[in-house]
Structure formats: C-alpha cells, structure tokens
Amino acid sequence: MKFSIFTKPWQKLQIDELCEKVSGWGFDGVEFPLRPGYQVEPENAEKELPVLAEKMKAHGLSIMSVASSTDESIFAACAAAGVPIIRIMGPGLDKGYNEGIKAFKAYLDTLPALCEKYGVTVGLQNHNNNMVSTTMELRVLLEDYNPKHIGAVWDAAHSGLCMESANKALDIIWDKLILVNLKNAYWRQRNGPEAEQASFYPYFTLGKYGMASYPDIITGLMSRGYCGDICLPAEYSDEPLVEILAPQELRFVKGLFAATL
C-alpha cells in the first residue's frame, strides 16, 4: 500500500523543502495541487511538472495524482511526468440535481478520448453539501464510464458526513474505485440552543475522531483486495496543527493496515 499527502497547505515552500518534509514524515508520494499559485503553474505544466516529478523522485517520492482541471495541456503534462490520475470535483447542484447531473455528464463525455490519448485517468470525488455527496450519487454519475478513463475518488470524510456505512459504501463504488481519500470529519453546531434554527458545519479532524470508521474502511478495502493508493489530504479545521497531525495520522493509518495483514 502506498500513501500520498495532498500538498495544498504548503503552497509557498520551495520544492526541495517540500520534498524533505513529505519524505521525512514517511509518505511515498504526493497529490499535487496543479493550480494557480503553487510550485508548478497550470500554464507551465507541460514543461515544469516533469521537472517536479524528477525532483520528487530524487527524494524517493512520486506524484501519485494531481488536483487540477481537465484541459488537454494538463493531460499532456501528466503523461510526460508519469502522473496517473487527475482528481476533479463533481458538479455544484445549485440549479437542481437532475439538471446539474445532465450538464456534468455532457462534460464527462468529452474526457474518455483524452484519457485514452494520454494514458491518464480522471478521478471524480464525492463532496458533502450541494454537490455529489453520497457514494450512490457518485456511482450513478460514473455508471456509463470505464474506470480506466473516469473512476471514483472515494472520500471517507464526506461519506461519513452523509452517515454512510463504510462497508455499504465500498460495495456500491467498488468496481469504479481508483483512489481513496482517507480523511475524517464530524458535524459541529455553530449556534446555541436559543437559536430558532440550528446550524451545523463539518469539522475536519484526525481519523479516530470522525464519523467515518477507519477500521471498517481499511478492513473493507483489504478484504476486497484493494490495490490502489491511499491519499491523506491533510485537511484539518485546526489548520495551524497540520504539521503535527499529518504525520500522526499516517502512523495511525499504517498501524491499522498492518493490523489487518
């Protein structure tokens, strides 16, 4: 099992410093935010992403996925750098579920040709709130696509926020699954009992404290023979503690995997 970390929190670090930090914590690679303002800008990706990949390799790391757009130049950059997955988010559903899904599937229909041309897979992630939230919604959206081209990035935190059973969720998405985001969260109330209408928000925390059961997830993955990677997105509501929590989470997760062997 290989473990990556989403390097979004370290936007301003020099590449060598970033590599030393990630490898020192014990990760095998990264999910890189190939977005404006990061160490590689999207408009320079075809030239600079392979350079970043070589620098990562010198530290024993690989770019296991990128979070980016699906412009053809991003596919070309990933192919040149040996990056297998472009992670994207599902549609916003402000205009309603049916209309939003219909429009998004028309967009997804344009991607398999690029995936085939460049040998890169698009991973679609579930996300709570007014997006494709539940595992079944993600499954429905991906039903018509070969996971070689467009597959599921299943996010444990957002599944947990939907109160889903890990075993049920993995059954639903299993044959579409290409990457697991292992993060966790729970709902916190932002107003007091005197409020006329209760309001809640997701609080992102260590795996042992959230609504998704890491032991159940890992048992479910191992029993099904999961061969993909695990991404720890380093998303914590207590952002100043990220450099303490991220390596702590990796040790916890590796321990759970080891216990299932």
C-alpha positions as CSV (number, residue, x, y, z in Angstrom):
1,M,0.0,0.0,0.0
2,K,1.4,3.4,-0.9
3,F,0.4,6.6,0.8
4,S,0.4,10.2,-0.5
5,I,-0.3,13.5,1.0
6,F,-2.1,16.4,-0.6
7,T,0.4,19.3,-0.5
8,K,-2.2,22.1,-0.6
9,P,-1.2,23.5,2.8
10,W,2.4,24.1,1.6
11,Q,1.8,26.5,-1.3
12,K,4.9,28.7,-0.6
13,L,7.5,26.1,0.2
14,Q,10.5,25.6,-2.1
15,I,10.3,22.2,-3.9
16,D,13.3,20.7,-2.1
17,E,12.0,21.8,1.3
18,L,8.6,20.3,0.4
19,C,10.1,17.0,-0.7
20,E,12.2,16.8,2.5
21,K,9.2,17.4,4.7
22,V,7.0,14.8,3.0
23,S,9.6,12.1,2.7
24,G,10.7,12.7,6.3
25,W,7.1,12.0,7.5
26,G,7.2,8.7,5.7
27,F,4.9,9.3,2.8
28,D,5.5,7.6,-0.6
29,G,4.4,10.5,-2.7
30,V,2.1,13.4,-3.1
31,E,-1.1,14.6,-4.6
32,F,0.0,17.9,-6.1
33,P,-2.4,20.9,-6.5
34,L,-1.7,21.8,-10.1
35,R,-3.4,25.1,-9.7
36,P,-2.5,28.8,-9.9
37,G,-0.2,30.0,-7.2
38,Y,1.5,26.6,-6.5
39,Q,5.1,25.4,-7.2
40,V,4.0,24.5,-10.8
41,E,1.5,26.7,-12.5
42,P,-1.0,25.1,-14.9
43,E,0.2,27.2,-17.9
44,N,3.7,25.9,-17.4
45,A,2.8,22.4,-16.5
46,E,3.9,20.6,-19.7
47,K,7.5,21.8,-19.1
48,E,7.6,22.0,-15.3
49,L,5.6,19.1,-14.0
50,P,8.1,16.5,-15.3
51,V,10.9,18.6,-13.6
52,L,8.9,18.4,-10.3
53,A,8.5,14.7,-10.8
54,E,12.2,14.2,-11.1
55,K,12.9,16.3,-8.0
56,M,10.4,14.2,-6.1
57,K,12.0,11.0,-7.4
58,A,15.3,12.1,-6.0
59,H,13.7,12.2,-2.6
60,G,12.1,8.7,-3.0
61,L,8.7,10.2,-3.8
62,S,6.3,10.2,-6.8
63,I,3.4,12.4,-7.9
64,M,0.6,9.9,-7.4
65,S,-2.2,12.3,-8.5
66,V,-2.8,16.0,-9.2
67,A,-5.8,18.1,-8.3
68,S,-6.4,20.2,-11.4
69,S,-8.5,20.9,-14.5
70,T,-9.1,18.6,-17.4
71,D,-7.6,20.9,-20.1
72,E,-5.7,18.9,-22.7
73,S,-2.4,20.6,-21.6
74,I,-2.9,19.1,-18.1
75,F,-3.3,15.6,-19.6
76,A,-0.2,16.1,-21.6
77,A,1.8,17.3,-18.6
78,C,0.6,14.3,-16.5
79,A,1.6,11.9,-19.3
80,A,5.0,13.5,-19.6
81,A,5.6,13.4,-15.8
82,G,4.2,9.9,-15.3
83,V,1.2,11.1,-13.2
84,P,-1.6,8.5,-13.4
85,I,-4.6,10.5,-12.0
86,I,-6.2,13.9,-12.4
87,R,-8.6,14.4,-9.5
88,I,-11.6,16.7,-10.1
89,M,-14.8,17.5,-8.1
90,G,-18.3,16.8,-9.1
91,P,-20.8,19.4,-10.2
92,G,-22.4,22.1,-8.0
93,L,-26.1,21.4,-7.9
94,D,-27.5,25.0,-7.4
95,K,-29.9,24.6,-10.3
96,G,-31.1,21.2,-9.1
97,Y,-29.8,17.7,-9.1
98,N,-31.2,16.4,-12.4
99,E,-30.2,19.4,-14.4
100,G,-26.8,19.6,-12.8
101,I,-26.0,15.9,-13.4
102,K,-27.2,16.1,-17.0
103,A,-24.9,19.0,-17.8
104,F,-21.9,17.4,-16.0
105,K,-22.3,14.1,-17.8
106,A,-22.2,16.0,-21.1
107,Y,-18.8,17.4,-19.9
108,L,-17.6,14.0,-18.7
109,D,-18.5,12.5,-22.1
110,T,-15.7,14.7,-23.6
111,L,-13.0,13.1,-21.4
112,P,-12.5,9.4,-22.3
113,A,-10.8,10.4,-25.6
114,L,-8.3,12.5,-23.8
115,C,-7.8,9.7,-21.2
116,E,-7.1,7.2,-23.9
117,K,-4.8,9.5,-25.9
118,Y,-2.6,10.3,-22.9
119,G,-3.0,7.2,-20.7
120,V,-4.2,9.3,-17.8
121,T,-7.3,8.6,-15.6
122,V,-9.7,11.2,-14.3
123,G,-10.8,10.7,-10.7
124,L,-14.1,12.1,-9.6
125,Q,-14.6,12.8,-5.9
126,N,-17.7,12.9,-3.8
127,H,-18.2,16.0,-1.6
128,N,-20.9,16.8,1.0
129,N,-23.4,19.6,0.8
130,N,-24.8,20.8,-2.5
131,M,-22.6,18.5,-4.6
132,V,-22.5,14.8,-5.5
133,S,-22.3,13.8,-1.8
134,T,-23.3,10.2,-1.2
135,T,-21.5,7.2,-2.6
136,M,-24.6,6.1,-4.6
137,E,-24.8,9.6,-6.2
138,L,-21.1,9.2,-7.2
139,R,-21.9,5.7,-8.6
140,V,-24.8,6.9,-10.7
141,L,-22.7,9.7,-12.2
142,L,-19.9,7.2,-13.1
143,E,-22.1,4.4,-14.3
144,D,-21.5,4.9,-18.0
145,Y,-17.7,5.2,-17.8
146,N,-14.9,2.8,-17.8
147,P,-12.8,3.4,-14.7
148,K,-9.7,3.1,-16.8
149,H,-10.9,6.5,-18.1
150,I,-13.1,8.0,-15.4
151,G,-13.2,6.5,-11.9
152,A,-14.1,7.2,-8.3
153,V,-12.0,9.0,-5.8
154,W,-13.9,7.9,-2.7
155,D,-13.6,10.4,0.1
156,A,-14.2,8.9,3.6
157,A,-14.9,12.2,5.3
158,H,-17.7,13.2,3.0
159,S,-19.2,9.7,3.0
160,G,-19.1,9.8,6.8
161,L,-20.8,13.2,6.9
162,C,-23.6,11.6,5.0
163,M,-23.9,8.9,7.7
164,E,-22.9,6.1,5.4
165,S,-21.8,2.7,6.4
166,A,-18.3,2.1,5.2
167,N,-19.0,-1.5,4.1
168,K,-22.1,-0.5,2.2
169,A,-20.4,2.5,0.5
170,L,-17.4,0.3,-0.6
171,D,-19.8,-2.3,-2.0
172,I,-21.6,0.5,-4.0
173,I,-18.4,2.0,-5.5
174,W,-16.0,-0.9,-5.6
175,D,-15.8,-1.6,-9.3
176,K,-15.3,2.1,-10.0
177,L,-12.8,2.8,-7.3
178,I,-9.4,4.1,-8.3
179,L,-8.2,6.2,-5.3
180,V,-9.2,6.6,-1.6
181,N,-9.1,9.9,0.2
182,L,-8.7,8.9,3.9
183,K,-9.7,11.9,5.9
184,N,-12.4,12.4,8.6
185,A,-14.9,14.9,9.9
186,Y,-17.9,15.3,12.1
187,W,-20.8,17.9,12.3
188,R,-20.4,20.7,14.8
189,Q,-23.2,23.1,15.8
190,R,-22.3,26.7,15.2
191,N,-25.1,28.3,17.2
192,G,-26.6,27.7,20.6
193,P,-29.8,26.1,21.8
194,E,-31.5,29.5,21.9
195,A,-31.3,29.8,18.1
196,E,-34.6,29.4,16.2
197,Q,-32.8,27.3,13.5
198,A,-29.9,25.1,14.3
199,S,-26.8,25.5,12.0
200,F,-24.0,22.9,11.6
201,Y,-20.7,22.8,9.8
202,P,-18.2,20.0,9.2
203,Y,-15.2,19.9,11.5
204,F,-12.2,18.0,9.9
205,T,-10.2,16.1,12.4
206,L,-8.0,13.0,12.9
207,G,-9.3,9.7,11.7
208,K,-10.0,8.3,15.1
209,Y,-12.4,11.1,16.0
210,G,-14.6,11.5,12.8
211,M,-17.9,10.0,11.6
212,A,-16.2,7.5,9.2
213,S,-14.8,4.4,10.8
214,Y,-11.2,3.9,9.6
215,P,-11.1,0.4,10.9
216,D,-14.2,-0.6,9.0
217,I,-12.9,1.2,5.8
218,I,-9.5,-0.5,6.0
219,T,-10.9,-3.9,6.7
220,G,-13.3,-3.4,3.8
221,L,-10.5,-2.4,1.4
222,M,-8.2,-5.2,2.4
223,S,-10.9,-7.9,2.3
224,R,-11.8,-6.8,-1.2
225,G,-8.2,-6.8,-2.4
226,Y,-7.7,-3.1,-2.9
227,C,-4.5,-2.4,-4.9
228,G,-4.8,1.4,-5.3
229,D,-3.2,4.2,-3.3
230,I,-4.3,6.0,-0.2
231,C,-4.2,9.8,-0.1
232,L,-4.2,11.6,3.2
233,P,-5.5,15.1,2.2
234,A,-4.0,16.9,5.3
235,E,-7.3,18.7,5.8
236,Y,-7.9,19.7,9.4
237,S,-10.1,22.5,10.7
238,D,-7.4,23.3,13.2
239,E,-5.0,24.4,10.4
240,P,-2.1,25.6,12.5
241,L,-1.6,21.9,13.7
242,V,-1.4,20.4,10.2
243,E,2.3,19.6,10.5
244,I,1.7,17.8,13.8
245,L,-1.5,16.0,12.7
246,A,-0.4,14.8,9.3
247,P,2.4,12.5,10.3
248,Q,0.4,11.4,13.3
249,E,-2.4,10.4,11.0
250,L,-0.1,8.5,8.7
251,R,1.3,6.4,11.7
252,F,-2.3,5.7,12.8
253,V,-3.4,4.6,9.3
254,K,-0.3,2.4,8.7
255,G,-0.9,0.7,12.0
256,L,-4.5,-0.1,11.1
257,F,-3.4,-1.6,7.7
258,A,-0.7,-3.6,9.4
259,A,-3.2,-5.0,11.9
260,T,-5.3,-6.4,9.0
261,L,-2.5,-8.4,7.5
